[in-house]
């Protein structure tokens, strides 16, 4: 195994300070990229998709659970598979307590092509309580390009899509696939992909931090069992 060079504490501090400059530059570049992402146009979703979940049939609007935004993780689980994708399972294992997303008026759900009776026992096996829906029989996965046809066969790929609701109208704002999922899973990383972002005062464009009449930024963060509905 090739290990890092052994140096004195002073040499380490100097090297760390040099790297810190690059890390700060990367943070500023990420902030600028997130602001550009929030400036993307959006597309209205007219298709009447039907999903199946723990409470039976549901529409895409139902997946919002009356919140303003929705993040959908496209979980790879084809109808003929006996279990969900291992990598997708690792992703869901990293998703934080949903109360922190809910506090920013954002819902989260996983969606797979497998029929719900296949999803349910696997979800129980993994010990997950987050919402998970089946899109079996609908064109949802194909329309959002996570189920593709290659050489006459259907193949799955992981992805994540963000949606914004204006009353009864639903808009698609963002989707990323495969390596675009690297580093995601935390509350802030998921919010960074949405149209409204983290809703903090320092973010661009201005005016979205207190869009819901609630405290902005870190003032809104609570223990997950202390949020009010």
N, C-alpha and C positions, 0 to 999 in steps of 0.2 A: 504493500500500500504506500502511495506517495503522500506524505504528510507535509503540512506547512513548515516553512523555515522557522527555526528557533532563534529568537532575537531577545534583546534586553527590553525591559518595560518602556524605556524612553523611545527606542526604535519602534516598538509596537504603537505607542501613542502617536508618533509622527505618521506612520502608515495609516493609522485609523483616521486621523484628521484629514489626510489626503483623500481617503475613500469617502469620508463624510461629505465633502464638497460635491462629489459625484452623486451621492445618495440624495442630497438636497436638490440638486439639479433635476434628478429623475422624479422627485416628488412634485416639483413645480411643473415639469412637463406632463406628468400624469394629471394634475389639476387642470391644466390647459386642455388636455385631451378630453377629460370628463365634461368640461364646459362646452366643448365643441359637440360632444355626443348629445348633451341636453338641447343643443340647437338643431338637431336633426328634425326634418319634417316628419309627420306621422300619416298613417294610412288608416282609413276607417275599415273595420272588419264587418262586412255585410253578411258573410256566410253564417247560417244558423247551425253551428256545431252542437252536437249532442254528446255529452260525456256521461259516464256512470261512476258514481262514488258511493261513499258510505250511506248517504241519504237518498240513493236512487239516481234518477236522471237529473242532469244539470246542463245549463247552457254556459257559454263562456262568461256571460255577465254574472251568473251565479258564482263562478269561481272567485270573483272579486270579494264576496262576502260583505257587500255594501261599502267596501273601501274604495279609495280613489285610484289606486294603482294595483297591478297584479304582475308578479314575476312567476313565470312558468319554467320549470326545469323539465326538458324533454328527456325522460329517463328511457334508456334503451331496454326494452322488454318486448320482443316480438311475440305474436300470438302463439307460435309453435314452440317457444322456449319454456323450460320448466322453472327457470329462475331469472331474476333480473341481472343486468350487467354488473360485473364486479367493480369496474371503475366508477360507474354511476352510483353504485352503493357507497363507495368511498366518498364520493362528493356529498351525498345526503348525510353521511355520518358527520361531516364537517359543518353543516348548516347550523347556525346558532339558534337560540330560543326565539321563536317567531314573535313573541311579545314585543321585541325591540323593533321589528319591521312594522308590526301593527300600529305601534305608537306613531309611526310616520305615515299612517293611512295606506299601508302597502301590504297586500296579501301575497302568500307564497303557496304554490302547489306544484306537485309533480304530475306529469301526464305521460302515459305509455300506451302503446297500441295493444298490448295484451288485454284480454277480457278481464273484467274486475274480479271474477272468482279466482283467477290465477294470481292477481296482484295481492289480494287480501291475505292469504297465508304467508306469502313472502314478506309482506309488510310486517306481519306479526312476528315472523322469525327474526327480522332485523330490529324489532323493538321500536319502530318509528310511529309517531303520532301525528305527523304533519299530513295535510291533505294530499291524497293521491287519487287521480282519476284515470279511467280508461277511455281512450278515444276510439276504441274498436268499432269499426263500421263507418267511421266518419273520415273525411279527407283532411283532418287537422294536421296530421304528421306530414303528409305529402305537401300540403300547402305551405307549411313552414320549413320544408326542405330538411327534415330530420329523418324521413323515410324516403330513400331514393331508389330508383330502378337502374340497375347496372347489369348489363348482359342478360336481360330478361328476368333477373331476380331482384327481390326487394332487400335492401340493406339498411341498417340503422346507423345513425351517428348521433352523438350527444349534442345538445344545444341548450340555449337558454333564451327565452323571449320575454320582453316587457310590454305591458299594455297599460293604457290610460283610459279612464272612464269619465265621460261627461254626461251625467244623468244616465239615460238608457243607451247612449252611444258608446261604442268601444273602439279604441284606436290602437294600432300596433306601432310601437315607437322604436323598438330595437330588438335585434337577435344576434347572437354570436354562437360559434360552433367550435368543437374540438379544442385546439390549443387556446382559443379565446376564453376558455373556461379556467385556464391556469390561474391560480391565486384567488379564485372566487370562493364564496361559501360563507364569509363573515357578513354581518349585517351591513357594514359600511360598504363593502365591495359590491354587494347586490344593489344597494341604493345608488351607488355611483353609475350603474347601468340604466337607471330609470330616468324618465323625463324630468322629474322633480328633484332628483338627486338626494343629498342628505338633508336638504331644506335648512341649511345653516347660512348665517348672515354673510360669511366671506365668499360664498359661492357666486359664480356668474352663470346665467343672468340674474340680476337682483329681483326681489319681489316674490320669491317662492318660499322663503324661509318660514314665514308665518301665514302660509296660505290657508291654514285651517284654524286660525285663531288660537293656536297653542304655542307655548314657548318654543323657541328655535334652538337647534344645535344641542350642545351638551346639557343645557338646562332641562331638556325633555327626557333625558336618560334616567331611568329608575331601575330598581331591582325588578326582575321580570314579573314578580307577583304583586307589584305595587301600582302597575298601570291601571288607569280607569278605562272602561270600555268607551 
